[in-house]
Amino acid sequence: MRRRDFIKAAVGAASTWPLAASAQQPKTATVGVLVTGNPNPEAFLQEFRSALAAAGLINEADPFAAPFAAQLGQSARSIGVQIEPILVHPDAPQTPAFAAMVAKRVDAFIVELGTIRPETAELAIEHRLPSSGPRAWPSTGGLIGYSGNLAEMTRLAADYVDKIIKGRKPADLPVALPTKFDLAVNVKTAKALGLEVPPMLLARADEVIE
């Protein structure tokens, strides 16, 4: 099977998922740590967190990750694409994740908004991995950004707030999906990856970054 006929994608875990998970688990205990007189508090907190996890007091597995990856994989298989989920903790370095993608021989990857950092695009170019992500991804050096129009989603959110204030129950409100999407393409990144962006795609883009 040729490379073009079989595309694998890797998905990074968003930094907002742990927050969402905690919101769904109000009975989960919260541990506060006051560090004084420690020259390296970040290292201390990392070791402390690891010790709590080893004791079974922290569940590092994101309850939202598995269903999301399963749904994404099902949709991908319907178009002949295989998904290779690679989860990245918000505080963890991303170099091992890119090494894992190279080892799995992925052809491209999808990056989530909460996973984008200054080094993400640099690592993608270094490992010659095409990528897609949210609308803002190309402005940080990513290849393609495609997501719901921010202005429309903001209006939808305001409409939800208005309905709730007027007495509607959140559970009774339907899930609103964006109807307008924005597309951005970074031509400079494409050239660095040795790719040629089709003229039709450039013509449809809302922003082309040279």
Number of C-alpha atoms within 10 A of each C-alpha: 5 6 9 7 8 12 17 20 24 22 22 22 22 19 17 13 17 18 11 13 15 15 11 10 9 9 8 11 10 8 5 6 8 6 12 7 6 9 9 9 13 11 11 13 14 12 12 13 14 15 13 13 13 11 9 10 13 14 10 11 12 17 15 13 17 12 11 12 18 13 10 15 17 14 14 16 11 9 8 12 16 19 22 18 22 16 18 17 17 18 9 9 13 20 13 11 18 21 13 15 23 14 9 13 13 21 18 18 24 19 23 17 17 13 20 21 14 9 13 20 23 15 16 21 18 12 14 18 19 22 23 21 22 20 23 18 25 26 17 15 22 30 29 25 23 19 16 16 15 14 11 15 16 12 11 15 12 12 12 18 13 12 13 14 10 9 8 13 10 12 7 8 11 8 8 10 10 14 9 12 13 17 21 27 28 22 21 17 24 21 13 12 17 11 14 9 14 8 9 8 12 16 10 13 16 13 17 18 13 10
